């Protein structure tokens, strides 16, 4: 898809950050998917799970 997830420093996620982000997706799913719908209205295109964990989905410039 040509995307990757990075932390606020634009670095690759650590295992701890990755697990935290994925566990937070339960919140985004849990309330009728509002955490994902939020992405449509957010200026940084972040879901609740990204906001909670200070992560961003960006274009991957190093595609093979």
C-alpha positions, 0 to 999 in steps of 0.5 A: 500500500506504500504506507508505514506507521511512525512515532512522533519522531518519525522513527519506526515503532518500538515493539512496546509502541506497536503493541500499545497502538494495536491494543488501543484499536479496541477503543477505536472499534469498541464505540461503534467504530467512531475511532476510525470514522474520526480519521475522516474529520481529523486534520492529521488523519489520525484515529483515536488509537494514533492520537493516544499513542502519538503515531502517524501513518505516512507514505513510505518513500522506500518502496521496493 
